[in-house]
Amino acid sequence: MIGKGYRLAATTPLQGGPAHVAIIMDGNGRWAQSRGRPRLFGHQAGAKRVREIVNACPELGIRYLTIFAFSTENWKRTQAEVSGLMTLFRRYITKEAQALLKEGVRVRFIGDRDQLEPKLVKLMDELETLTAGNDRVHLTIALNYGGRDEVARAVKRLAHEVAAGQLDPEDVDAETLAKFLDTCVLPDPDLVIRTSGEARISNFLLWQSAYAEYEFSPILWPDFTAEEFGKIVEKFSGRERRFGAVPV
């Protein structure tokens, strides 16, 4: 059992496992409502679960973990829930910053920051700067993120360079576009997990997950333990990934 806090294990990594795992953390609201509690109670429980999953990464050979915290579509939720989530994000960053730094976790945020409140953006910037020298686990938090929005923003930046004469349109290909994405410094995910039993990708890492393996777990996110995480990662190691080719 992995303990509390960001005490990252130093055991032998699982061979053949994914280097980069992305997770759609779904089911917080339903978990809370099934207990007669408000949805924000579930989000608070879900935030605590993140710590356990980050802890599990080193022993599973996972260097990159990307989590879907808030989508561009989540603004459609009630004002009370959105406001509560933004408060939760601020508290999470403030509370966990020093532990993440101490345990070698580098934190990045992806998504459109323009719509977020300045106080939260400031905390995000500060956490990225604080942990920039870490390299043990790379934790990327998708906040106000949407796959289509990311691609649209990338194309806009690319178009500006073309218009400025800094980029020849004939040189634009898939590799070029990838350099303008929020994830340009990250490897593509090998495995994408969605909890709560929903079998859809919800606009998450659309470009990057072109050849990722998918796993849809029926477990609600606040109940998604490190042990369950390990089972899915171990299952991944037995899959054959052909990337469009035919084995000979």
C-alpha positions as CSV (number, residue, x, y, z in Angstrom):
1,M,0.0,0.0,0.0
2,I,1.4,3.4,-1.0
3,G,1.4,5.8,2.0
4,K,0.2,9.3,2.3
5,G,2.1,12.3,0.9
6,Y,4.3,12.5,-2.1
7,R,6.7,9.8,-1.0
8,L,7.7,8.4,-4.4
9,A,8.7,4.8,-4.5
10,A,12.2,3.7,-5.6
11,T,11.4,0.1,-6.6
12,T,12.1,-1.5,-9.9
13,P,9.8,0.0,-12.6
14,L,7.3,-2.3,-14.3
15,Q,8.9,-3.5,-17.6
16,G,7.0,-2.8,-20.8
17,G,4.6,-0.4,-19.1
18,P,3.6,3.1,-20.4
19,A,5.9,6.0,-20.0
20,H,3.0,8.5,-20.2
21,V,-0.4,8.0,-18.8
22,A,-3.3,10.4,-19.2
23,I,-6.4,10.2,-17.0
24,I,-9.9,11.6,-17.3
25,M,-10.8,11.8,-13.6
26,D,-14.6,11.3,-13.8
27,G,-17.2,10.5,-11.2
28,N,-16.6,12.9,-8.4
29,G,-20.1,14.3,-8.4
30,R,-21.9,11.0,-8.6
31,W,-19.6,9.6,-5.8
32,A,-20.7,12.5,-3.6
33,Q,-24.4,12.4,-4.5
34,S,-24.5,8.6,-3.8
35,R,-23.5,9.5,-0.2
36,G,-26.0,12.3,0.1
37,R,-23.3,15.0,-0.1
38,P,-22.9,18.0,-2.4
39,R,-20.9,17.6,-5.6
40,L,-18.0,19.7,-4.3
41,F,-17.5,17.1,-1.5
42,G,-16.7,14.6,-4.3
43,H,-14.3,17.0,-6.0
44,Q,-12.4,17.4,-2.7
45,A,-12.2,13.6,-2.3
46,G,-11.0,13.4,-5.9
47,A,-8.2,15.9,-5.3
48,K,-6.9,13.7,-2.5
49,R,-6.8,10.7,-4.8
50,V,-4.5,12.6,-7.2
51,R,-1.7,12.4,-4.5
52,E,-2.0,8.6,-4.3
53,I,-1.8,8.2,-8.1
54,V,1.2,10.4,-8.4
55,N,2.9,8.4,-5.7
56,A,2.4,5.2,-7.7
57,C,4.0,6.4,-10.9
58,P,7.7,5.7,-10.2
59,E,7.3,2.1,-9.3
60,L,5.2,1.6,-12.4
61,G,7.8,3.2,-14.6
62,I,5.6,6.2,-15.4
63,R,7.5,9.5,-15.9
64,Y,4.6,11.5,-17.3
65,L,1.1,11.8,-15.8
66,T,-1.5,14.1,-17.3
67,I,-4.8,14.6,-15.5
68,F,-8.0,16.3,-16.8
69,A,-9.0,18.7,-14.0
70,F,-11.4,21.1,-15.8
71,S,-12.6,21.3,-19.4
72,T,-13.6,24.2,-21.6
73,E,-17.1,22.7,-21.4
74,N,-17.2,22.6,-17.6
75,W,-18.1,26.3,-17.5
76,K,-21.6,25.1,-18.3
77,R,-22.0,23.8,-14.7
78,T,-23.7,25.8,-12.0
79,Q,-22.0,28.9,-10.8
80,A,-21.7,27.5,-7.3
81,E,-19.9,24.3,-8.6
82,V,-17.5,26.3,-10.9
83,S,-16.7,28.8,-8.1
84,G,-16.1,25.9,-5.7
85,L,-13.8,24.2,-8.1
86,M,-11.7,27.3,-8.7
87,T,-11.3,27.7,-4.9
88,L,-10.3,24.0,-4.7
89,F,-7.6,24.5,-7.4
90,R,-6.2,27.4,-5.5
91,R,-6.1,25.5,-2.3
92,Y,-4.6,22.4,-3.9
93,I,-1.7,24.5,-5.4
94,T,-1.0,26.3,-2.2
95,K,-1.2,23.2,0.0
96,E,0.8,20.8,-2.2
97,A,3.5,23.0,-3.7
98,Q,6.3,22.3,-1.2
99,A,5.5,18.5,-1.1
100,L,5.6,18.4,-4.9
101,L,8.9,20.3,-4.9
102,K,10.5,18.0,-2.3
103,E,9.6,14.8,-4.0
104,G,10.8,15.7,-7.5
105,V,7.5,16.3,-9.2
106,R,7.6,18.8,-12.0
107,V,4.2,20.4,-12.6
108,R,2.9,22.0,-15.8
109,F,-0.5,23.3,-16.7
110,I,-2.1,23.1,-20.1
111,G,-5.2,24.8,-21.4
112,D,-6.4,28.4,-22.1
113,R,-5.5,30.6,-19.1
114,D,-7.1,33.7,-20.4
115,Q,-10.5,32.8,-19.0
116,L,-9.1,31.9,-15.5
117,E,-9.0,34.4,-12.7
118,P,-5.6,36.2,-12.3
119,K,-5.0,34.9,-8.7
120,L,-5.3,31.3,-9.9
121,V,-3.1,31.9,-12.9
122,K,-0.5,33.5,-10.7
123,L,-0.4,30.4,-8.5
124,M,-0.1,28.2,-11.5
125,D,2.8,30.2,-12.9
126,E,4.5,30.1,-9.5
127,L,4.1,26.3,-9.1
128,E,5.5,25.8,-12.6
129,T,8.5,27.9,-11.8
130,L,9.0,26.4,-8.3
131,T,9.1,22.8,-9.7
132,A,10.9,23.5,-13.0
133,G,14.1,21.8,-11.9
134,N,12.4,18.5,-11.0
135,D,12.5,15.5,-13.3
136,R,11.3,12.4,-11.4
137,V,7.7,12.7,-12.3
138,H,6.2,15.2,-14.8
139,L,2.7,16.0,-13.7
140,T,0.6,17.9,-16.2
141,I,-2.7,19.4,-15.1
142,A,-5.2,20.2,-17.9
143,L,-7.2,23.2,-16.6
144,N,-9.7,25.0,-18.8
145,Y,-8.5,22.6,-21.5
146,G,-10.3,21.2,-24.6
147,G,-8.7,19.3,-27.4
148,R,-10.4,21.2,-30.1
149,D,-9.6,24.5,-28.4
150,E,-6.0,23.6,-28.1
151,V,-5.7,22.7,-31.8
152,A,-7.5,26.0,-32.8
153,R,-5.1,28.0,-30.6
154,A,-2.2,26.2,-32.1
155,V,-3.3,26.8,-35.7
156,K,-3.8,30.5,-34.9
157,R,-0.2,30.8,-33.6
158,L,1.0,28.9,-36.6
159,A,-1.0,31.2,-39.0
160,H,0.6,34.3,-37.3
161,E,4.1,32.9,-38.1
162,V,3.1,32.2,-41.7
163,A,1.6,35.7,-42.1
164,A,4.8,37.2,-40.6
165,G,7.0,35.4,-43.1
166,Q,8.6,33.3,-40.3
167,L,7.2,30.0,-41.6
168,D,6.8,28.7,-45.1
169,P,3.3,27.2,-45.7
170,E,4.9,24.4,-47.7
171,D,6.8,23.4,-44.6
172,V,3.7,22.9,-42.5
173,D,3.0,19.3,-41.6
174,A,1.9,17.2,-38.6
175,E,5.2,17.6,-36.9
176,T,5.2,21.3,-37.3
177,L,1.7,21.7,-35.9
178,A,2.6,19.6,-32.9
179,K,5.2,22.2,-31.9
180,F,2.5,24.7,-31.4
181,L,0.4,22.6,-29.1
182,D,0.2,23.1,-25.3
183,T,2.0,19.7,-24.9
184,C,4.9,20.5,-27.3
185,V,7.5,19.5,-24.7
186,L,5.7,16.3,-23.7
187,P,5.7,12.8,-25.3
188,D,2.3,11.6,-26.5
189,P,0.4,9.5,-24.0
190,D,0.8,5.7,-24.3
191,L,-2.3,5.0,-22.2
192,V,-5.5,7.0,-21.6
193,I,-7.7,6.0,-18.6
194,R,-11.2,7.2,-18.0
195,T,-12.9,6.4,-14.7
196,S,-16.6,6.2,-13.8
197,G,-17.8,3.8,-16.5
198,E,-18.3,6.4,-19.2
199,A,-16.8,5.3,-22.6
200,R,-16.0,8.6,-24.3
201,I,-12.9,10.8,-24.5
202,S,-14.6,14.1,-23.9
203,N,-12.4,16.3,-26.0
204,F,-9.2,15.3,-24.2
205,L,-5.8,15.2,-25.9
206,L,-7.4,14.6,-29.3
207,W,-4.2,15.1,-31.3
208,Q,-1.8,13.5,-28.9
209,S,-3.9,10.3,-28.3
210,A,-4.0,9.2,-31.9
211,Y,-2.2,5.9,-31.1
212,A,-2.8,5.7,-27.4
213,E,-4.3,2.6,-25.8
214,Y,-7.6,3.3,-23.9
215,E,-9.0,1.8,-20.7
216,F,-12.4,2.6,-19.4
217,S,-12.8,1.8,-15.7
218,P,-16.2,1.5,-14.0
219,I,-14.7,2.8,-10.7
220,L,-15.6,6.4,-9.7
221,W,-12.5,8.6,-9.4
222,P,-12.5,9.0,-5.6
223,D,-12.5,5.2,-5.3
224,F,-9.7,4.7,-7.9
225,T,-6.8,3.4,-5.9
226,A,-3.2,2.9,-6.7
227,E,-3.8,-0.8,-6.7
228,E,-6.4,-0.4,-9.5
229,F,-4.1,1.9,-11.3
230,G,-1.4,-0.7,-11.2
231,K,-3.6,-3.4,-12.6
232,I,-4.5,-1.3,-15.6
233,V,-0.9,-0.4,-16.2
234,E,0.1,-4.1,-16.0
235,K,-2.6,-5.0,-18.4
236,F,-1.2,-2.4,-20.8
237,S,2.2,-4.1,-20.9
238,G,0.6,-7.2,-22.5
239,R,-0.9,-5.3,-25.4
240,E,0.6,-5.3,-28.9
241,R,1.0,-1.8,-30.3
242,R,1.4,-1.8,-34.1
243,F,0.9,2.0,-34.9
244,G,-0.8,1.0,-38.2
245,A,1.8,-1.5,-39.3
246,V,1.3,-5.3,-39.8
247,P,3.5,-7.6,-37.8
248,V,5.7,-9.8,-40.0
